[in-house]
Amino acid sequence: MSKNVNLSIAELKPQLKKLYQRSSKHLAFAAILVVLLIYVFMVWRISQLTAAEPLPEAESAALAQTAIPKVDKKAVERILTLEQSSSELHSLFNEARNNPFQE
């Protein structure tokens, strides 16, 4: 029951020509379908990525790397005492509080 399979280009050309004639009608439809499937896959993947949550380890590592500036309470107290003792500084601070965007 074994067939002798000899493939040559001369034998394949007529078969490929028939196949091309039959499929050329549907080539534009197939191309549009492939593009639409790619778009659907991209939308599905984007929706997955937007709903993804970071791992707790990654979140704690990111929080550890961020440096939140701290205000020294002693420096604030010293600035306030200097403001109260100097009328020139007091007027300068008042002017800055009233109009912060003026240079």
N, C-alpha and C positions, 0 to 999 in steps of 0.2 A: 503494500500500500504506500510505499514511499514514492514521492514524486521527485523527479529530477528538477531541481530549482536552479535554473541558470538565468541570472538577471543581467541583462545588457542594456545599455542606454538606448539602443535602437528599438528594443521591445518596449521600453518604458515610455518613450516619447509619445506614442499615440494615446496611451492610457493617461498620461499626465495632461495631455491636451484636452481630452474629454473631461477629466476632473476639473481643469481650470475653466472650461466653458460652463460647466454646471455650477461651479462655486463663484464665478465672477459676478453673477447676479446678486449674490448675498454678501459680497465682500464689504460693501459700505455698511450694511446692517451689523455685520460682525465687528467691524472696527468701532462703530458707535457703542455697541454692547460692551466691548472691552474697555473703552474709555469710561463708560458709566460704572462698570464694576470697580475700576480703579478709584473713582470718586467715592463710591459707597464705602470701599475699604478705608479710604483716607478719613472720611467723616466718622466712621466707627472707631478708628484708632484714636482720633483726636478726642472723641467723647470719652474714651477710656482714660486717656492721659489727663483730661481735666478733672476727672473724678478721683484720681490717685491721691492718696495721702502719704506724707513722708513717714519713714520709719521712726519710731521713738528715739533710736540711737542717733539718727541723723539730725533730728530736731534738737536733742539735747546738746549735740556737738556744735550746732550752729548757734545756739543760745550761749554756749560757753565762749565762742569766738567773738561774739559781739561785745564791744566795750562800751558800757553805758557810763557816760561821764558823771562824776560825782562832784557835788559842790561842797567845798570845805566850809563847815559852819564857823570856824574861827575866822576865816577870811571875810565872810559875810559880816560878822560882828565887828570886825576891825574897820571895814568900809563904812558901816553905819555909824560907828563912833567918830570916824574922821569927818563924815558928812555933818554930824551934829556939832562938831567943834569948829568947823570952818564954814563961814557964811558964804564964801565964794563957791565952794564945792556944793553947798546946799542949793544955791541958785542955779548952778550948772546942772545938777541932777533934776531939779524941778523943770528946767527948760527941756531937758531930754525926755522927761516923762510926758510933758504936754505936747511936744512935737518930735516924735522919735525919728522921723525921716528927714529932718533938717540936719545939714552937716555943719 
